[in-house]
């Protein structure tokens, strides 16, 4: 288990790091296994959809990255057969780290 200080550093990193910018994802279009990259806005969010073929299996895959208007990455998802699987979620990560910090601080007080 991480110490309270280590957890706080990890939380600070999540809060300070905006994530990979959308334009960097768009640059992947020149890679051989990428078929399509779409950038668009929906409900004040920036969405990046990336379609590519897995290098080992050749299976088509889709990833979706959701950003707020300040280009802070909020969520990354893999979409297979129309079903979304969240790979990373900023809000959930912050909540999880905050809870771990509270639990670790409570243990220290014992």
C-alpha positions as CSV (number, residue, x, y, z in Angstrom):
1,X,0.0,0.0,0.0
2,X,1.3,3.5,-0.9
3,X,2.0,6.0,1.9
4,X,-0.2,9.1,2.4
5,X,2.5,11.3,0.8
6,X,2.8,9.0,-2.2
7,X,-0.9,9.0,-2.8
8,X,-1.0,12.8,-2.5
9,X,1.8,13.1,-5.1
10,X,-0.1,10.7,-7.4
11,X,-3.3,12.7,-7.0
12,X,-1.4,16.0,-7.7
13,X,0.0,14.5,-10.8
14,X,-3.5,13.5,-12.1
15,X,-4.8,17.0,-11.3
16,X,-1.9,18.8,-12.9
17,X,-1.5,16.6,-16.0
18,X,-3.9,17.4,-18.9
19,X,-3.2,14.1,-20.7
20,X,-2.1,13.6,-24.3
21,X,-3.4,16.5,-26.4
22,X,-5.9,15.8,-29.2
23,X,-3.6,17.1,-31.9
24,X,-1.0,14.5,-30.9
25,X,-3.5,11.7,-31.3
26,X,-4.4,13.1,-34.7
27,X,-0.7,12.8,-35.8
28,X,-1.1,9.0,-35.6
29,X,-2.9,9.0,-38.9
30,X,0.4,8.6,-40.7
31,X,1.0,5.3,-39.0
32,X,0.3,2.2,-41.2
33,X,-2.3,0.6,-38.9
34,X,-4.5,3.7,-38.4
35,X,-7.5,3.8,-40.8
36,X,-9.3,6.9,-39.6
37,X,-9.1,9.6,-36.9
38,X,-12.0,11.9,-36.3
39,X,-12.0,15.0,-34.1
40,X,-15.3,16.7,-33.4
41,X,-17.2,18.6,-30.7
42,X,-20.3,17.4,-28.9
43,X,-22.0,19.2,-25.9
44,X,-18.9,21.4,-25.3
45,X,-16.6,18.3,-25.3
46,X,-13.9,17.5,-27.8
47,X,-14.1,13.9,-29.0
48,X,-11.3,12.0,-30.8
49,X,-12.3,8.7,-32.4
50,X,-9.4,6.5,-33.6
51,X,-9.9,3.5,-35.8
52,X,-7.1,1.1,-36.5
53,X,-6.2,-2.5,-37.0
54,X,-4.5,-4.5,-34.3
55,X,-1.0,-5.3,-35.5
56,X,-1.1,-8.9,-34.3
57,X,-4.6,-10.0,-35.1
58,X,-5.6,-7.5,-37.8
59,X,-8.9,-6.9,-36.0
60,X,-10.4,-3.4,-36.3
61,X,-10.4,-1.5,-33.0
62,X,-11.9,1.9,-32.0
63,X,-10.7,4.1,-29.2
64,X,-12.5,7.2,-28.1
65,X,-10.9,10.0,-26.1
66,X,-13.1,12.7,-24.5
67,X,-11.8,16.1,-23.5
68,X,-13.3,19.2,-22.0
69,X,-13.0,22.5,-23.8
70,X,-9.7,23.2,-22.2
71,X,-8.4,20.0,-23.8
72,X,-8.0,18.2,-20.5
73,X,-8.5,14.4,-21.1
74,X,-11.5,13.3,-19.1
75,X,-11.9,9.7,-20.3
76,X,-10.5,7.1,-22.7
77,X,-12.5,4.2,-23.9
78,X,-12.2,1.1,-26.2
79,X,-15.2,0.4,-28.3
80,X,-15.7,-3.1,-29.6
81,X,-18.9,-4.1,-31.5
82,X,-20.6,-1.0,-30.3
83,X,-19.9,-1.6,-26.6
84,X,-17.8,0.8,-24.7
85,X,-15.2,-0.2,-22.1
86,X,-13.7,2.6,-20.0
87,X,-9.9,2.3,-19.9
88,X,-9.3,5.5,-17.8
89,X,-11.6,8.1,-16.3
90,X,-10.3,11.2,-14.7
91,X,-13.2,11.7,-12.3
92,X,-13.1,8.1,-11.1
93,X,-9.3,8.2,-10.7
94,X,-9.5,11.4,-8.6
95,X,-12.3,9.9,-6.5
96,X,-10.4,6.6,-6.0
97,X,-7.1,8.4,-4.9
98,X,-9.0,10.8,-2.6
99,X,-10.7,7.8,-0.9
100,X,-7.3,6.0,-0.6
101,X,-5.8,9.1,1.0
102,X,-8.7,9.4,3.5
103,X,-8.3,5.7,4.4
104,X,-4.5,5.9,4.7
105,X,-4.8,9.0,6.9
106,X,-7.3,7.2,9.1
107,X,-4.9,4.3,9.6
108,X,-2.1,6.7,10.5
109,X,-4.2,8.2,13.3
110,X,-4.8,4.7,14.9
